[in-house]
């Protein structure tokens, strides 16, 4: 998790990386979700709230510059995970949680782990905790309409406050630094999406609780969500667009997008869909991601939705092989915007350049016409740049081939070729002719 989800996305603070490595995240998630504990994704917890993805936790702690000897306040303890991480760095951590159920569960977890420098408090976090002030760092895990004055006044001189500010999807992650008795400096660290900060110096509590609406989330646990009127919540609860919006992560350019995609690089199969099918930006994005997987993570099969003659020409080009004999109709089935365009041309040339740096010809990336893919070697990985298939988590070559056979989209000869490449010692379920 630390290497794949944090360092790969730019977290560099040694204190934060060390603390994230020490705290067992599985303690803070429910039994049915244990297998996902170290995925870079938010997970549901009690009271209709969530534990945030590891990257968000690490990013906010890094921005707060938490150091050994610090006294830290967290507003929105949730599961207690972020407080636990900060306790491995700071001397004392005070975490306030609005939901009594969550506060009790978080307190039990800290005790079970032996983290005796964490105190969990049930109350209104927007008021802070004057009894333990001043604080060297304060982290707020929900978006408020403004930075609460009470929290600013409880910062030590030189102290840092990290909080999402704004409404709905217009929130910005702000760091406030107290530079004097009455002076503060603010820095904008990009767009974020958090649930509303409920309290005296935050938003008013919704009429219906989150547990009933599953949309009107309240403040806790680095939960991601949108502030939506309760009256609309039931209609939107199962809306695909809302689910996608609540899970969306901002990025500034293709470099940042590629870094986000690197969290999937440990899988054997990565499928890149076509939600923005046909745009130059989509072509550039999938090309950059695929190039990263091939160059840095050993992926060596790129499967595309194309006729085999077309793909065989691409394959020969990127691997430095002679151009094959192809029917005269090659490159005529699909329109120019799909394959015969500048984005694909640039990508193929970059992929060829990557292949030229790989000494073993058998480890160079190959391109082929198909709707699904499997690894050429059992120990290898594979990638697709064009598919409408559904990603199966931790898909093996055998399960990928089973999906191929069920889909009915791929020629038998092609499926047999892929199977023999992926599992050379196994008996193919497809005839060789």
N, C-alpha and C positions, 0 to 999 in steps of 0.2 A: 504493500500500500504506500509506504513512504517513498519508495523509488518511483513507482509507476504513476501514482496520483498526485504526489506533492512535489518532489524534486523535478519531475518532468514538466510540471506546470509553473515552475518558477519560485517555489518556496525554498529559501536559502538559509533562513535563520536556524543555526545549529541547535539552539535551545528548543525551538518548536519541533524540529524533526526528531530530536531525541525523545521529547515527551510524547509525541504521537506514536513513536515506536514502542514505548513502555506501556501505555494504557491499553488493556484488552477491550476493544470496542464491542466484542460479542456479549460482554456483561451488560451492556446498555440497550440491547435489542431483545425482542421476544424470541421464544424458542423456534417458532416456524420460520423466522427470518435469519437464523444464525448463519446459513450459508452465504448470505449477502452482506455480512457484517463489514467486510473490508472492500466492498464495491464503493466507487465514488458516486454515491447516490443517497438522497434522503430516504429514511425508512420510517414507517408509522410506529408510534409508541402509544402509551395510554393517553386517555383524555382527548383523543382525536388529534393529537399533535404529532410532530416528527422529530427525529434526530437528524441533524443536517449531514450532508455529505462531508467527508473528511477534509476536502480542499477548502471549503468555506470556513470550517473551524480553524484550520491552520492559517488561512489568510488573515482572519480577523485577529488572531492572537499575535501573528507576526506584525501586523499594523499597530497593535497596541504596545509593541516592544516590551513584552513581559520579560522580566529579568529576575535572577535569583535575589532574594531579599525583599522583593516587592510585596505590597499588599494590594490585592486585586478584588474588584467587584464585578460580578456578572449579573445582568438583568435578563431574566428568562432562563432559568436553569434547565428546564425541560427534563431530559433523562439524567442529567448530571455529567454527561460525557465531557463537554467543554471545560467544566469546572475541574474535573478529574485531570484533564490534560494540563491545565494551567497550574494545578497543585504540584505537578512534577517539576515545575520551574520556580514558581513564587513561594514565598514563605507562608502567606495566608491568603485564602480565597473565600470570599463571601458570595453566595449565589442566591438570588431572590427568584422565587417562582410563584406565580399567581394561583396556579391550580394546586390545591392541597394534596390531591392524589399523586401528582407528579413529584411534589416536594418530598412526600414521604418515601416514595420509591427511590428517588435520587439519594436521599439521606441513607437509606438502607444499603445502597450499592457502594457508597463511599466508605461506610463502616466495614462492609464485607471485604473491600480491597485494602483496608488498612490505611486509607488516606485521611489521616487525622488532622490535617491542616485545612480541611474544607468544612465550612458551615453552610448548611442549606436553610433558608428562611422562607416562610410562606407569607407573601404580602404584595404590596404595590411597588414594583421595582422602579417606577418613574420618580419616586421620592428618594431613591437611593437608600443608604443605610448609614445615617449620621453617627451611630454608635461606634463604627469602626473607621470613619473617615479621619484624615484624608487618604485617598487611594492613589497609588502610583499608576494604575491602569483601570479603566472601566470598559467593559464590553457589553453592548446591548444587542440582543438577538431578535429584535422586531423593529419594524419601521414606524417612526413617529412623525407627526406633522412638523416638528422642529426639535432641536436638541434641548432636552429638559434642563432648565436652569438649576434645579436641585442637584443634578448629576455634575454639571460644570463646577458648581461651588464645592463639591466634595472631592474634586481633583486636587492632588498636591501640586505645588508649583513645579512645572516641568512634566506633570502627569498627562497621560494620553487617554482620550475617550473615543471609541470607535462605535459608530451607530449608523444604521440606514435611515435616511431622512427623505420623506416624500410619501405620495399616495399611489396606490395601485402599482402599475409597472413603471412609474416615473421616479422610483427611488434611486438615491445616490448613496454610496457608502462614504461616509464622512469621518475624517479623523480630526478631533479637536485637541489642541495642545495648550495647556495653561502656561502662559509665559510670565504672568505676574499676578498680583492680587486681583486686578480687575481687567486683565488683558488675556485674550485667547486668540489662537491662530487656527484656521480651518483649512483642510485639504480635501479635495474631491478625489476619490479612488474608484470611480466608475459606477456603472449601473448595476443594480441588484434587485431582487424581488423577495421581500420578506412579508410575513404576516403583520397585521397592524399591532402597534404597541398600545396596549390597553392600560389606562390608569389616569390618575389626576392630571399629569402633564403629558398625556398621550391622547389616543382616540377614545371615544366613548365605547363602552361594551356593546356588542351587537344584541339585538332583541332575542335571537335564538342562539344557543350555544353551538360551538363547532361540532360537538359530538353528534348533534342532530342533523346539521346541514352538510357537514364535511367540506364546507367551502369557507364559511365565515370564521377563519382560523383566528385564535387568540394568541397572545404573546407567549412564547416559550420555545426552548430547545432549538434555536436556529432553524425554525420551521420555515419552509418556503411556501408561499401561497399568494393569493390575490384578495384584495378587500372588495367583496361583492355584497350588495344588499341582501339581507336574509330572505326577502320575498322571492328573489330569483334563484336562491341557492338550490332548491330541490330540482328545478329544471336543468341547472347547469352541472349538477353533481356528476352525471355520466357523460357530459359533453366531451367529445374527443379533443376539440379545440382548447377547452379549459385545461384538460389533463396535460396537453402539450405545452400550453402557456405556463402552467405552474412548474413544469420540469425544465423549461428553457433556461439556458445560460448565455449571458451576453459575450460577444467577442468582437474585437475591433477590426481584425483583418484575417487573411488566410493563415498567417503564421500562428495566431492565437487559436484559430479553429483547428489547425493541424495538431497543436499541443493538446487541445481538448480530446481529440480523437485518439491520442496515444494511449489513453487509459484502456483501450480495447486491444492493444497490441499483444497482450499475453494469450489471447485466444487463438485457436487453430484456424478459425474461419471468421472473416469479417465481411459483412454484406453492407454495401452502401446503396441506399434506396434512391428514389428519383422524385422526391417531393417537389423539387424545383426544376424538374425535368425540362430540358430544352434551353435553359438560360446559360449564357456564357459563364456567369458566376458559378453555377452548379458544376459545369464541366471543369472549371479551374479548381473548385473545392475538392471534387472527388479525385482529380489528378494529383493534387498536392498530398492528400491523405494516403493514396495508394503509393506514391513515390516514397513517402516516409516509411510505410510498412515494409516495402521492399528493401530500401537502403539501410534502414536501421534495425529491422527486426526479423530479417531472414524470410519474409514471405516470398514465394517463388512461383505462384500461379495467379494470373490475372484473368478471370473469366468475364466475358462480355456477352451481351445479347446481340449477336451478329451471325450471319451465315458463315459456315466454316471456311469457304474460300477467302472471304474478307479477312477473317481472323488469322488464317494461316499466313497471309501476307504480312500482317502486323507482327505475328510471332517471329517470322524469319527476320524482319527488320530489326526488332529490338534485341534479338539474340545474335545478330551478325551472321546470319545464314543466307545462302543463295535464295533469291526469290523463287518460290515454287511455281509449278505449272498450275494455272487456275482457269476456270471457265471464263469465257469472254464476258459473262454477265456479272462478274464480281464487282462489288461496290455500286451496284445499281438498284438493289432492293430498297435500301434505306435512303432517305433524303439527305441532302448535304448538311443540314443542321445537326444530324445525328452523328455522323462519322467523318465526313469529308469537310472538316472545318479547322480553323487555326488552332483552337484549343486542343483538339485531339492530336494534331500534328506536333505541337509543342510538347505535349505529354509524352508521345512516343519517342521523340528525340531525347528527352530527359531520361526516360526509362532505359533507352539504349546506352546512354552515358553511364548510368548506374551499373548496368550489366557489365560494361567494359572494365569496371573496377573489381569485379568478382572473378577470381582466377579459375574456379571450378565451373566448367560449362554447365554441369548438371544442376548447379545451384542458382543459375541465372533465372530471372523472371521470364515466364512464358505467357503468351496471350492466346486465348482460344475462344471460340464461339460456344456459349453455353448459358444456361439460366442458373446454374448452381455449380459449386466447385468443391474439390477435395484436395488434400495435400498430395504432392507428388511423392513424397517420402513420409513414412510414419512420423518421423521426428521434425518434419518441415511444417511450415504454416502457409496459409494461402489467403488470397484477397480477391475481391471482385470490385470492379468499378461501375458495374451496371447490373442491377437486378431488381426484381419485384418479389423475390422470395423473402421469407421471414427468417430472421436469425435465430438459430437454436443455440442456446447457451452451451458453451463448451462442446460444440459439435465435433464428433469424431469423423474420420473418413467413412466409416461404415454407415453412420447415421446420415451423413451427407448424401451418400449413394442411395440410401433408402428413400430420402426425400426426392432425389432425382427420379427414382423409379416410380414413385407415387405421382409426381407432377405430370408425367407424360409429355413434358415439353422438349425433352432432349432426345436426339436420335440414339438408338441402341448402340450403335458403333461408338458414338462419342462417350456414352456412359461407360461402356466396357473399357475404353481407353483410359478414362479417368480412374476407374476402379483399379486397373492393373498398375497404374502409376502410383496410386495412393497406397495400395496393399498388394505388393508384388507376389507375396507368398500365399495369398488367399485365393480361393476359387471364385471366379467371377459369376454373379447371378445372371449375366447377360451373355448371349451367344457371341462368339468371336466373328461371326459372319452375319 
